[in-house]
Amino acid sequence: MADDKLEIINPPNTLKSKVSTGGPGAVDMQALERAEQVIASMADSYLEWVHEDLKKITDAYDVLAKGEGDQKTNLEAVFQVSHDIKGQGGSFGYDLMTALGNELCRLIEKLDHAPGPSEISAVKIHIDAMKLVIQNRMSGDGGKEGKAVLMGIQKVCDKLLA
């Protein structure tokens, strides 16, 4: 897992230099600003959506923890919700949610066997960390506390996958 440390790269915004701002085919800057405002206004809705996702992932975890049915299928259900959380977090200013969702997805992808008690416990730790981020409104990278949470999660994954 040491090679898979999450690194957030913010590429330079060179799109503006590649499009014309007047004439045929030009970008309508007012339309772009309106689109950005719509995305910004949806940030409040993200907190509602992520609460629903956290309920879904908790429900999927509960089935996994009970050991009912096929454990790989149960783990896949956790993966699907984690993947959704990973995809949405950064779009709405919760980069730490994206990072935690990514870590959980990578852990699940790298398991080459049905999850045992240690792996199931690690899944719970990831979910609890996500809940903590939302409960404490740790937007962005979560600051010093967020970095500590992510580093702890990465250590858990490193230990399990070693």
N, C-alpha and C positions, 0 to 999 in steps of 0.2 A: 504494500500500500504506500510505501515511502515514495514511490515514483508517481503516485496518483494524488499528491497533495493538490487541493483545489487552489487554483490561482485565478483571480478575477482580473481579466484584462479589459481595460476600457480603450478600445481603438480610437484613434483620432477621427473626428467627424469630417471626412473629406468629401462627403456627398455634395455639400453646398458648392464646392469648387468645380464639380463635374456637371452641374445642371445650369441651364440658363435661367435668368430671372425675368426675362421679358421676351415677348414674341411667341411664335407658335411652339407648342411643346414645352413651354416653360412651366416651372413649378409655381403654383399659386401660393405665395407665402401666407396669405390670409387663411387659405384652406388648411395649410400645414399648421398654423397656429391654432385654428379651431380643433384640429385633430389632437394636438397636444393637450388642449384644454379638456377634451372629452376623456382622454386617458387619465389625466390628473384627477378629474372628477370621479373616476371609477375607483380611485384608491380607497375611498371609504367602503365601497362595495367589496373590495378585496377582503377586508376583515370579516365580512359576513361569509364570503365564499370559503375562506380558509378555515373558518370554524366548522363549516359543513364538511370540508375535506378532512379536518382533524377528527371529526366524529366517524367518518368513513374509515379512516386508517385505524382508529381505535377499535372499531367493530371488526375489521379484518384481522387486526392483531389478536383480539380476543379469541377468534376462531383458531388462529395459528397456535396460541398458547394452550388451548384446550386439546390440541392434537387430533381434532376430528377430521376425518377424511384424508385426502392426499395432501401432505404437508408442502410439497412443491407448488401445488395449485394454491394453497392458502398463502404461501409466501409471494406468489405472483400477484395475488390480490393486494397485498401490502405494497408491492412494487408499483403497481398501476397508480395507486393514489399518491405515493411518494413522487412518482414521475410528474404527476399533475402539479403537486406542490412545488417541485423544483422548477417547473416551467413558468409558473405564475409569479413567484415571489419577487424576483428582481424587476419584473415589469412594473410592480407597484411599490417599489422602494424597500422591499424586504429581502435584501441580498442574502442575509443569513439563512432565511428559509430556503432559498435556492441552494445554498451551500450544504445545508443539512439534508435536504432532499436528495442532492447529488451523492452525498456520502452514503445514504441508505441504499440508493439505487446501485451504487458500485459494490457495496457489501453483498447485496442480494445476487448481483450478476456474477460475483466471483465465487459464490458457494458452489461447490461441485458435488454436494450431497444434501440430503434432506436436513433441515435445520435441527440442531440439538438444543439442549437447554442454554448453552452459552450464546448461540446465535439468536435464539428467541429473546434472551435477555438484552442483547445488543440492539435488537429491533426496538424493544421497549424504551431503551435509553434514547434512541434517536427520536422516537415519537414524543417522549417527555421533554426533550430539548426543544422540539418544534412548538409544543404547547407553551413552554416557558417564554420563548421568543414572542409569541403572539400575546400572551398574558401581560408581559412587561413592555409591549409595543417597542421591541428592539428593532427599529427600522435601520436601513442601511446594513452595515456589517456588524451592528450591535455594539460597536466601540470595544473597549477593553474587555468587558464581560462577554461580549459575543465572540471575540477572538479566543477567550479561554474556553468557552463552551465548544467551539469548533475544534480546538486543539485536543480537548478531552475526547471528543467523538472520534477524531482521527486516530488517537492512541488506542482506543477500544478496537477499532477496525484493524489497525496494524497488528495488534496482539492476536486477534482472532484469525487473521489470514496469514500469519507467519508460519 
